[in-house]
Amino acid sequence: MDAVARFLKDNAITEVESTLPDMTGNARGKFYPTRKFLSEQGGRIPETLLVQTVTGDWASNHYEIVDPSDRDMLLQPDPNTLRIVPWADEPTAQIINNCLTQAGDPHPLCSRNVLRRVLALYEQEGLTPVIAPEVEFYLIHKNTDPDYELKPATGRSGRRETARQSYSIDAVNEFNPLIDTLYTYCEEQGLAVDTLIHEAGAAQMEINFLHGDPLALADQVFVFKRTLRESALKHGIYGTFMAKPMQHEPGSSMHIHQSLIDSRTGENVFAGTDGEAFSSTFYHYMGGLQAYTPAAISFFAPNVNSYRRFAPEISAPVNMKWGIDNRTTGLRVPDAPADATRIENRFPGADSNPYLAIAASLACGYLGLKGQLQPTRPTQNAAAEEGDMVELARSLEEGLRLLEDCPELTAIMGELFVAAYIGVKRAEFETFHQVISSWEREYLLLNV
């Protein structure tokens, strides 16, 4: 904590946001005066926060997962995550905590620890995963009544977009004041953001992160989501990572580029030798992604809204095929130099918890390596034209059943954690299932 104390003193910090990611990947925690934060050396917080749903309810099985006495877990600040909060009114810092049991062990329900658990498996194999996330989001007109449909935000011209504007420079410049704020905030927090583009949807953007350590990048996505929302609010609009916020617009994804490095030599073990484009390690890893992604889909599509993104008519991953520089496949291999050989997992939505999406993707690849699985042949044409597509789960409930039936993935992610995750997400699905939609009122009220 000495380095933390120096940072807080050097930046005249008066308040600290002590945070942790919950099951959805959003920030929970406490606000501390700086003196109190340093004296507590981390503090405590109820472990039941890790089995709370997005609606504020609890997993139906939460008393089977956590102690019914609602006991505390210990928080251990990670100094590598210490950052300024650039949008705060007074000098404020933020830090992400490691969650520990009262015995001092990594708490099994903490999504950050789940990712650490998977990374430890690769460390035992002498391999270092490298990832690079691409996060899409929408800028939305302020909407305080959930009964009304969302609309794209209005830019500087005062007009909303009505046509597809992929990679449009002028469409991004419509929101130039907000983008300037966003980049300033990212720079002040040391987020390794790279390029920003306009995506296919109206007022839809994508920001790319530089490749690096999976845990560090998951932390950065966690912080970036808060940063985007705060930047948008500063300019009177909303920023959203909903997977499918508007019916007639494409969904938002979080593509995860991933490769493996030999920890001893630093070489990319996906690259082929002797004239081969790809190594056997690459093929086994790809085979694992193909074999286990269906069971992992609830980590990539964690909300009831997530499954609206999987629409074949709108550019979205709806098949388990892979191809080289082929965006119609769920698993894409970019055309790149040998040392940059990587796989792009296109299944995760922007609404996914970055720790769990990255952990699940690496877990699928790991299972492929250990089982020496072989993938299908690469797809060269539009994936839908090469025979029947492999269907994914079409609802959160179906995705959870597939996870329940996969002991291999459950063992890697942690049995207690998977039980808690299924409990939380099943409770969310049941709450959603109770809502009567406008479609039902319109088409069933007088017609059945």
C-alpha positions in Angstrom: 0.0 0.0 0.0 3.0 2.3 0.2 2.9 3.0 -3.6 -0.8 3.6 -3.4 -0.3 6.1 -0.5 2.3 7.9 -2.6 0.0 8.1 -5.6 -2.9 9.5 -3.5 -0.6 12.1 -1.9 1.1 13.1 -5.1 -2.3 13.7 -6.8 -3.9 15.4 -3.7 -6.6 12.8 -3.7 -9.4 13.4 -1.2 -11.7 10.5 -2.0 -11.2 6.9 -3.2 -13.7 4.7 -5.1 -12.9 1.2 -3.9 -14.5 -1.1 -6.5 -15.1 -4.6 -7.7 -16.9 -6.1 -10.7 -20.2 -7.8 -9.9 -21.7 -10.7 -11.9 -22.8 -8.4 -14.7 -19.4 -6.7 -14.8 -20.6 -3.4 -13.3 -18.8 -1.6 -10.5 -19.8 -2.2 -6.9 -18.0 -0.9 -3.8 -17.5 1.9 -1.4 -16.5 5.6 -1.4 -13.8 6.4 1.2 -12.1 9.6 2.4 -8.5 9.0 1.6 -7.3 8.8 5.2 -10.0 6.2 6.0 -9.1 4.1 2.8 -5.5 4.0 3.8 -6.2 3.0 7.4 -8.5 0.2 6.4 -6.1 -1.4 3.9 -8.9 -2.7 1.8 -12.0 -3.2 4.0 -14.9 -5.6 3.8 -18.1 -5.9 1.8 -21.0 -8.5 1.8 -20.2 -11.5 -0.4 -23.9 -11.6 -1.4 -23.2 -8.8 -3.8 -21.7 -11.5 -6.0 -25.0 -13.4 -6.3 -27.2 -10.3 -7.0 -29.1 -10.0 -10.3 -29.2 -7.0 -12.6 -32.7 -6.2 -11.2 -31.3 -6.1 -7.6 -32.8 -9.5 -6.7 -30.9 -12.5 -5.6 -30.2 -15.9 -7.2 -32.9 -18.4 -6.2 -30.1 -20.7 -4.9 -28.1 -18.0 -3.2 -28.4 -19.6 0.3 -26.8 -22.7 -1.1 -23.9 -20.7 -2.5 -23.1 -18.1 0.1 -23.5 -18.2 3.9 -27.0 -17.4 5.0 -25.6 -15.1 7.7 -24.7 -12.6 4.9 -21.1 -12.5 6.0 -18.4 -10.2 4.6 -15.6 -11.0 2.2 -12.2 -9.2 2.4 -11.1 -6.7 -0.2 -7.5 -6.4 -1.3 -6.7 -3.3 -3.4 -4.7 -4.1 -6.6 -2.2 -1.3 -7.0 -2.0 -2.0 -10.7 -5.5 -0.7 -11.2 -5.1 2.6 -9.4 -6.4 5.4 -11.6 -7.7 9.0 -11.4 -11.4 9.5 -11.8 -11.3 12.3 -14.4 -15.1 13.2 -14.3 -15.2 13.6 -10.5 -15.9 17.1 -9.1 -13.1 16.8 -6.5 -9.7 14.9 -6.7 -10.8 11.3 -6.7 -9.0 8.0 -7.4 -10.5 4.5 -8.2 -9.0 1.1 -7.5 -10.2 -2.4 -8.2 -10.0 -5.0 -5.4 -9.2 -8.6 -5.3 -12.0 -10.4 -3.4 -10.9 -12.9 -0.7 -12.6 -15.2 1.6 -12.3 -14.7 5.4 -9.6 -17.3 5.3 -7.6 -15.1 2.8 -8.2 -17.3 -0.3 -9.3 -16.0 -3.7 -13.1 -15.8 -3.5 -14.6 -18.3 -6.0 -17.5 -16.1 -6.9 -15.5 -13.1 -8.0 -15.3 -12.9 -11.8 -11.9 -11.4 -11.6 -10.7 -14.5 -9.8 -12.4 -16.8 -12.4 -10.2 -15.2 -15.1 -7.1 -15.6 -12.9 -8.0 -19.3 -12.4 -8.0 -19.9 -16.2 -4.8 -17.9 -16.7 -3.1 -20.2 -14.1 -3.9 -23.2 -16.2 -2.0 -21.7 -19.1 0.9 -20.7 -16.9 1.3 -24.4 -15.9 1.5 -25.2 -19.6 4.3 -22.6 -20.2 1.9 -20.4 -22.3 0.9 -16.8 -22.0 -2.4 -15.7 -23.5 -2.5 -12.3 -25.3 -5.8 -10.7 -26.1 -7.2 -7.5 -27.7 -10.8 -6.5 -27.2 -12.9 -4.5 -29.7 -15.9 -2.9 -27.9 -19.0 -1.6 -29.7 -21.5 0.8 -28.2 -24.4 3.1 -29.1 -24.9 6.8 -28.4 -28.6 7.1 -27.5 -31.0 10.0 -27.1 -31.8 10.5 -23.4 -34.8 8.3 -22.6 -36.2 8.4 -19.1 -39.3 6.3 -19.8 -38.5 2.6 -20.6 -41.9 2.2 -22.3 -40.6 4.3 -25.2 -38.3 2.9 -27.9 -34.7 4.1 -27.9 -33.5 6.5 -30.6 -30.0 7.3 -31.8 -28.5 10.4 -30.3 -28.4 13.7 -32.3 -25.0 15.0 -33.3 -23.8 18.5 -34.0 -25.9 18.9 -37.1 -29.1 18.4 -35.2 -30.1 15.5 -37.4 -30.2 11.8 -36.6 -28.5 9.3 -38.8 -30.9 7.5 -41.2 -28.4 5.5 -43.4 -25.6 3.0 -42.7 -22.4 4.9 -42.0 -19.8 2.2 -41.6 -16.3 3.8 -41.2 -17.7 7.2 -41.9 -15.3 10.0 -40.7 -18.0 12.7 -40.9 -20.5 10.5 -38.9 -17.9 10.2 -36.1 -17.3 14.0 -36.3 -21.0 14.5 -35.6 -20.0 13.6 -32.0 -16.6 15.1 -32.0 -17.0 17.0 -28.7 -18.0 13.8 -26.9 -15.2 11.8 -28.6 -12.7 14.4 -27.4 -13.9 14.1 -23.9 -13.8 10.3 -24.1 -10.2 10.2 -25.3 -9.1 12.7 -22.7 -10.7 10.6 -20.0 -9.1 7.5 -21.4 -5.7 9.1 -21.5 -5.9 10.4 -17.9 -6.8 6.8 -16.8 -4.0 5.2 -18.8 -6.4 3.1 -20.9 -4.7 1.5 -23.9 -7.3 2.5 -26.5 -6.3 2.4 -30.1 -8.6 3.3 -33.0 -12.2 4.4 -33.0 -14.5 3.8 -35.9 -18.1 4.4 -36.8 -19.9 1.0 -37.0 -22.9 0.0 -39.2 -25.6 1.1 -36.8 -27.0 4.7 -36.4 -24.7 6.4 -33.8 -22.9 3.1 -33.2 -19.1 3.2 -32.6 -16.4 0.7 -31.9 -13.2 1.3 -29.9 -10.2 -1.0 -30.1 -7.7 -1.7 -27.4 -4.1 -2.5 -27.9 -3.2 -6.2 -27.3 -1.8 -7.3 -23.9 -2.4 -9.2 -20.7 -5.9 -10.6 -20.4 -6.5 -9.5 -16.8 -5.2 -6.0 -17.5 -7.3 -5.7 -20.6 -10.4 -6.9 -18.7 -9.8 -4.3 -16.1 -9.5 -1.7 -18.8 -12.8 -2.7 -20.5 -14.4 -2.6 -17.0 -13.2 1.0 -16.5 -13.9 2.0 -20.1 -17.6 1.2 -19.8 -17.9 3.6 -16.9 -15.8 6.1 -18.8 -18.1 6.0 -21.9 -21.2 6.4 -19.9 -19.8 9.4 -18.0 -18.5 11.0 -21.2 -21.9 10.7 -22.8 -23.8 12.1 -19.8 -21.4 15.1 -19.8 -22.8 15.9 -23.3 -26.4 15.2 -22.5 -26.9 11.8 -24.0 -26.6 8.1 -23.0 -23.9 5.6 -23.9 -25.1 2.0 -23.9 -23.5 -1.4 -24.2 -26.8 -3.2 -24.6 -26.4 -6.0 -27.1 -29.4 -5.0 -29.1 -30.8 -1.6 -28.0 -32.9 -0.9 -31.2 -34.9 -3.3 -33.2 -33.8 -2.2 -36.7 -30.1 -1.6 -35.9 -27.3 -4.1 -35.7 -26.2 -5.5 -32.3 -23.1 -4.5 -30.4 -20.3 -7.0 -29.8 -17.1 -7.3 -27.9 -14.8 -9.2 -30.3 -11.9 -10.8 -28.5 -8.7 -11.3 -30.5 -6.5 -14.0 -28.9 -3.2 -15.7 -29.3 -0.8 -17.7 -27.2 2.9 -16.9 -26.6 5.6 -19.4 -25.5 6.4 -18.0 -22.0 10.1 -19.0 -22.4 10.9 -17.9 -26.0 8.2 -15.2 -26.5 7.2 -16.7 -29.8 3.6 -16.9 -31.0 2.8 -20.6 -30.9 -0.2 -20.2 -33.3 2.2 -19.5 -36.2 3.0 -22.4 -38.5 6.4 -23.6 -39.5 7.9 -25.3 -42.6 5.6 -23.5 -44.9 2.4 -24.2 -42.9 0.3 -21.1 -42.1 -0.8 -22.4 -38.7 0.5 -24.7 -36.0 -1.1 -27.8 -34.5 -1.6 -25.7 -31.3 -3.6 -23.2 -33.4 -5.8 -26.0 -34.8 -6.4 -27.6 -31.4 -7.3 -24.2 -29.9 -9.7 -23.5 -32.7 -11.2 -27.0 -32.3 -11.8 -26.2 -28.6 -13.6 -22.9 -29.5 -15.8 -24.7 -32.0 -16.6 -27.6 -29.6 -17.3 -25.6 -26.4 -18.6 -22.2 -27.4 -22.2 -23.5 -27.5 -21.9 -24.4 -23.8 -20.1 -21.1 -23.0 -22.6 -18.9 -24.9 -24.3 -17.6 -21.7 -20.9 -16.0 -20.8 -20.8 -14.4 -24.2 -24.5 -13.5 -24.3 -25.3 -13.1 -20.6 -28.6 -11.2 -20.7 -32.1 -11.8 -22.1 -31.5 -9.0 -24.6 -28.2 -10.6 -25.8 -29.9 -13.2 -28.0 -31.6 -10.6 -30.1 -28.1 -9.9 -31.6 -27.9 -13.4 -33.1 -30.0 -12.5 -36.2 -28.8 -14.1 -39.5 -29.9 -11.1 -41.6 -27.8 -8.6 -39.7 -24.0 -9.1 -39.6 -23.7 -11.3 -36.5 -22.1 -14.6 -35.5 -24.8 -17.3 -35.9 -22.6 -20.3 -36.8 -19.6 -22.2 -35.5 -17.6 -22.0 -38.7 -14.1 -20.3 -39.0 -12.4 -18.6 -41.9 -9.4 -16.5 -42.8 -10.4 -12.8 -43.0 -14.0 -13.9 -43.2 -16.5 -11.8 -41.2 -19.4 -14.1 -41.9 -18.0 -16.8 -39.6 -18.3 -16.8 -35.8 -14.5 -17.4 -35.5 -12.3 -15.2 -37.8 -8.6 -15.4 -38.4 -7.3 -12.0 -39.5 -4.9 -11.9 -42.4 -1.7 -11.0 -40.5 2.1 -11.6 -40.3 3.1 -14.9 -38.6 4.0 -13.2 -35.3 0.5 -11.6 -35.1 -1.4 -14.9 -35.9 -4.5 -14.8 -33.8 -8.2 -15.8 -33.6 -11.0 -13.3 -33.3 -13.9 -14.7 -31.3 -16.9 -12.8 -32.6 -19.5 -14.3 -30.2 -19.3 -12.1 -27.1 -21.6 -9.2 -26.9 -20.7 -5.7 -25.7 -23.0 -6.4 -22.7 -20.8 -9.3 -21.5 -18.8 -9.2 -18.3 -15.2 -8.8 -19.8 -13.6 -11.0 -17.1 -16.0 -13.8 -17.8 -16.1 -13.5 -21.6 -12.3 -13.6 -21.8 -12.1 -16.4 -19.3 -14.7 -18.5 -21.1 -13.0 -18.0 -24.5 -9.6 -19.0 -23.1 -11.2 -21.9 -21.3 -12.7 -23.2 -24.6 -9.3 -23.0 -26.3 -7.6 -24.7 -23.3 -10.0 -27.6 -23.5 -9.2 -27.9 -27.2 -5.5 -28.0 -26.4 -5.8 -30.7 -23.7 -8.1 -32.8 -25.9 -6.1 -32.2 -29.1 -9.4 -31.4 -30.8 -9.5 -30.7 -34.6 -11.5 -28.0 -36.1 -13.6 -28.1 -39.3 -12.0 -26.9 -42.6 -12.0 -23.1 -43.0 -14.9 -21.5 -44.7 -14.0 -19.4 -47.7 -17.5 -18.2 -48.8 -20.3 -16.6 -46.9 -20.9 -19.0 -44.1 -24.6 -19.4 -44.7 -23.9 -20.6 -48.3 -21.8 -23.5 -47.1 -24.6 -25.8 -45.8 -26.7 -25.6 -42.7 -25.6 -23.2 -40.0 -24.9 -24.6 -36.5 -27.5 -23.0 -34.4 -26.6 -21.3 -31.1 -28.9 -21.1 -28.1 -31.7 -18.6 -28.9 -32.4 -17.6 -25.3 -30.6 -17.2 -22.1 -32.5 -20.1 -20.5 -31.3 -22.4 -23.3 -27.8 -21.2 -23.0 -27.8 -21.9 -19.2 -29.0 -25.5 -19.8 -26.1 -26.1 -22.2 -23.7 -24.8 -19.5 -25.2 -27.1 -16.9 -24.6 -30.0 -19.2 -20.9 -29.3 -19.8 -18.8 -30.6 -16.9 -15.6 -29.9 -18.6 -16.2 -26.1 -18.8 -17.8 -26.1 -15.3 -14.6 -27.6 -13.9 -12.4 -24.9 -15.4 -14.6 -22.0 -14.4 -15.3 -23.4 -11.0 -18.3 -25.5 -9.9 -19.4 -23.1 -7.2 -19.1 -20.2 -9.5 -21.0 -21.8 -12.3 -23.8 -22.8 -9.9 -24.0 -19.1 -8.7 -23.9 -17.8 -12.3 -26.7 -20.1 -13.4 -28.7 -19.1 -10.3 -28.3 -15.4 -11.0 -29.0 -15.6 -14.7 -31.9 -18.0 -14.3 -33.5 -15.5 -11.8 -33.1 -12.7 -14.3 -34.7 -14.8 -17.1 -37.7 -15.7 -14.8 -38.2 -12.0 -13.9 -38.1 -11.1 -17.6 -40.5 -13.9 -18.5 -43.1 -12.3 -16.2 -43.2 -9.1 -18.3 -46.1 -8.9 -20.9 -44.6 -7.2 -24.0 -46.2 -4.7 -26.4 -46.1 -7.3 -29.1 -48.3 -9.7 -27.1 -50.8 -6.9 -26.4 -50.8 -5.8 -30.1 -51.2 -9.2 -31.7 -52.8 -11.5 -29.1 -55.2 -9.3 -27.3 -58.1 -9.6 -29.8 -56.8 -12.3 -32.1 -56.6 -15.4 -30.0 
